[in-house]
């Protein structure tokens, strides 16, 4: 399982992933570690094993060979306190470029409610909410999801 899901082929994604969410002042501080600290049911010794989805932890930089060269950079990013704003939160409402998206109701990686809320804030968003596919539906559908997105973006659906 580790070979299929590990960050060996794309180590920079694992290093930068948490920084994608760092908005404004203060460090992200390894948000997953902080969130799980208050949830004993997710402890290593607890059972049954509960999945946590897509997140990075400090131990990954030590234990995954492909991430070791980036350990210092990952820690610097997690502890950086002077984070400039990454996004202009008012800009999406004025957007006129068509945006087509699929929101998966039961996806374990992205909260559907947050995704739908974000879509409502984008001026030209055309969203289809479904439980038909998971997070990887774009690639797993053999082109069907992409074809629907193109149709939606063009206003034909």
C-alpha positions in Angstrom: 0.0 0.0 0.0 2.8 2.4 0.9 4.4 1.9 -2.6 1.1 2.8 -4.3 0.2 5.8 -2.2 3.6 7.2 -1.1 5.1 10.5 -2.3 8.2 9.0 -3.9 7.3 10.2 -7.4 6.2 13.6 -6.4 8.0 14.6 -3.2 7.5 18.3 -3.6 3.7 18.0 -3.4 4.1 16.4 0.1 6.5 19.2 1.1 4.3 22.1 -0.2 0.9 20.6 0.5 0.2 22.2 3.9 1.6 25.6 2.7 -1.2 25.7 0.1 -3.6 26.4 3.0 -1.5 28.9 4.9 -3.3 32.2 4.6 -2.3 35.2 6.7 -0.3 35.5 9.8 0.9 32.5 11.8 2.4 29.2 11.0 0.4 26.2 9.8 2.4 24.3 12.4 1.5 20.9 11.0 -2.2 21.3 11.2 -2.9 17.6 10.8 -0.8 16.7 13.9 -2.6 19.4 15.9 -6.1 18.2 14.7 -5.3 14.6 15.5 -3.9 15.3 18.9 -7.4 15.9 20.2 -8.8 12.8 18.6 -7.6 9.7 20.6 -9.6 7.4 18.2 -6.9 8.1 15.6 -4.0 7.2 17.8 -1.6 4.5 16.5 -2.5 2.1 19.3 -6.3 2.7 18.9 -8.4 0.3 16.9 -9.9 -0.1 14.5 -7.5 1.7 12.2 -9.1 4.9 11.0 -8.0 6.5 7.8 -7.1 10.2 7.8 -6.9 11.0 4.1 -4.4 13.3 2.5 -2.2 15.0 5.0 1.5 15.3 5.9 3.1 14.6 9.3 6.6 15.5 10.6 7.5 11.8 10.8 7.1 11.4 7.1 10.2 13.5 6.4 12.2 11.1 8.6 10.8 7.8 7.5 10.1 8.2 3.8 13.4 8.2 1.9 12.1 10.3 -0.9 11.2 13.1 1.5 14.3 13.1 3.6 16.2 15.6 1.4 13.3 18.0 1.9 12.8 17.6 5.6 14.4 21.0 6.5 12.4 22.8 3.9 9.1 21.2 5.1 9.8 22.2 8.7 10.7 25.8 7.7 7.4 26.0 5.7 5.4 24.6 8.6 6.9 27.0 11.2 6.9 30.1 9.0 5.1 32.8 10.9 5.1 35.6 8.3 2.7 34.2 5.7 1.6 36.8 3.1 -2.0 36.5 1.9 -2.1 33.8 -0.8 -5.5 34.6 -2.2 -7.6 37.7 -2.9 -10.8 36.4 -1.4 -12.9 39.0 -3.2 -11.6 38.3 -6.6 -13.5 35.0 -7.4 -16.9 36.7 -7.2 -16.0 39.0 -10.2 -14.6 36.1 -12.2 -16.1 35.9 -15.7 -14.0 33.0 -17.1 -16.2 29.9 -17.1 -15.3 27.3 -14.4 -16.7 23.8 -14.5 -16.3 21.6 -11.5 -17.5 18.3 -10.0 -18.0 18.1 -6.3 -18.0 14.6 -4.7 -20.5 14.4 -1.8 -18.7 11.5 -0.1 -15.1 12.3 -1.0 -12.7 11.7 1.9 -10.2 14.2 0.8 -12.3 17.3 0.2 -15.3 18.4 2.2 -18.2 18.8 -0.1 -19.8 21.6 1.9 -16.7 23.7 1.8 -16.3 23.0 -2.0 -19.9 24.0 -2.7 -19.5 27.2 -0.5 -16.3 28.1 -2.5 -18.1 27.5 -5.8 -20.9 29.8 -4.7 -18.3 32.6 -4.3 -17.1 32.2 -7.9 -18.9 34.3 -10.4 -18.8 32.0 -13.4 -18.8 28.6 -11.7 -20.9 25.8 -13.0 -20.9 22.9 -10.5 -22.2 19.4 -10.5 -22.5 17.8 -7.1 -22.6 14.0 -7.2 -21.7 10.8 -5.4 -20.9 9.1 -8.6 -17.1 9.3 -8.3 -14.4 9.9 -5.8 -11.5 12.4 -5.7 -9.8 10.6 -8.6 -12.8 10.6 -10.9 -11.1 12.7 -13.5 -8.5 10.0 -14.3 -10.5 6.9 -13.3 -13.5 7.7 -15.5 -11.5 7.3 -18.7 -12.4 10.7 -20.0 -16.1 10.8 -19.2 -15.8 13.3 -16.3 -13.6 15.6 -18.4 -16.0 15.4 -21.3 -18.9 16.5 -18.9 -16.7 19.3 -17.5 -16.0 20.6 -21.0 -19.7 20.5 -21.8 -20.6 22.3 -18.6 -17.9 25.0 -19.1 -19.3 25.6 -22.5 -22.8 26.0 -21.1 -24.3 23.0 -23.0 -25.2 21.1 -19.8 
